[in-house]
Amino acid sequence: MAAEEKVKAQLVIVTGLLVMYFVFKSVYLLYAATAVGLISLAIPFLGDLLVKGWFKLAEVLGMINGRILLSLIFFVVLFPIALLYRMGKKNPLALKREPGESAFATRNHLYTAKDLENVW
């Protein structure tokens, strides 16, 4: 990772802690922002470790968002809607054919020039 990217990440951490200080009015967040800023400037090795920890935290949160939250949304929202839809319609996608019926659908349509204007 480039030094520029590390400095940006350190600045994001400090800025985030300062914003949280103004929102929650906790003096400990201000102390944490000051400590992170000073450590990043004074001891670059520790600043790099902070950035690595920050990116690992982001990776873990990404896994949580991708798997757990989307699964919850699926089972809480989409699955009940699908069940209700299936209870209302007997053949929603027209995949089941009655015996003796053909899959061919007769379409009596006279083609005009307008049909070919926007084919897609």
SULWO-V730449 format. One record per residue. N is the residue number from 1. OMEGA is omega as a letter, one per 20 degrees, with the letter a starting at -180 (none if undefined). Layout:
# SULWO-V730449
n=N omega=OMEGA
n=N omega=OMEGA
This chain:
# SULWO-V730449
n=1 omega=a
n=2 omega=a
n=3 omega=r
n=4 omega=a
n=5 omega=r
n=6 omega=r
n=7 omega=r
n=8 omega=a
n=9 omega=r
n=10 omega=r
n=11 omega=r
n=12 omega=r
n=13 omega=a
n=14 omega=r
n=15 omega=r
n=16 omega=r
n=17 omega=r
n=18 omega=r
n=19 omega=r
n=20 omega=r
n=21 omega=a
n=22 omega=r
n=23 omega=a
n=24 omega=r
n=25 omega=r
n=26 omega=a
n=27 omega=r
n=28 omega=r
n=29 omega=r
n=30 omega=r
n=31 omega=a
n=32 omega=r
n=33 omega=r
n=34 omega=a
n=35 omega=a
n=36 omega=r
n=37 omega=a
n=38 omega=r
n=39 omega=a
n=40 omega=r
n=41 omega=a
n=42 omega=a
n=43 omega=a
n=44 omega=r
n=45 omega=r
n=46 omega=r
n=47 omega=r
n=48 omega=r
n=49 omega=r
n=50 omega=r
n=51 omega=r
n=52 omega=r
n=53 omega=r
n=54 omega=a
n=55 omega=r
n=56 omega=r
n=57 omega=r
n=58 omega=r
n=59 omega=r
n=60 omega=r
n=61 omega=r
n=62 omega=r
n=63 omega=r
n=64 omega=a
n=65 omega=a
n=66 omega=a
n=67 omega=a
n=68 omega=a
n=69 omega=r
n=70 omega=r
n=71 omega=r
n=72 omega=r
n=73 omega=a
n=74 omega=a
n=75 omega=a
n=76 omega=a
n=77 omega=a
n=78 omega=a
n=79 omega=r
n=80 omega=r
n=81 omega=r
n=82 omega=r
n=83 omega=r
n=84 omega=r
n=85 omega=r
n=86 omega=r
n=87 omega=a
n=88 omega=a
n=89 omega=a
n=90 omega=a
n=91 omega=a
n=92 omega=a
n=93 omega=a
n=94 omega=r
n=95 omega=a
n=96 omega=r
n=97 omega=r
n=98 omega=r
n=99 omega=r
n=100 omega=r
n=101 omega=r
n=102 omega=r
n=103 omega=a
n=104 omega=r
n=105 omega=r
n=106 omega=a
n=107 omega=r
n=108 omega=a
n=109 omega=r
n=110 omega=a
n=111 omega=r
n=112 omega=r
n=113 omega=a
n=114 omega=r
n=115 omega=a
n=116 omega=a
n=117 omega=a
n=118 omega=a
n=119 omega=a
n=120 omega=none
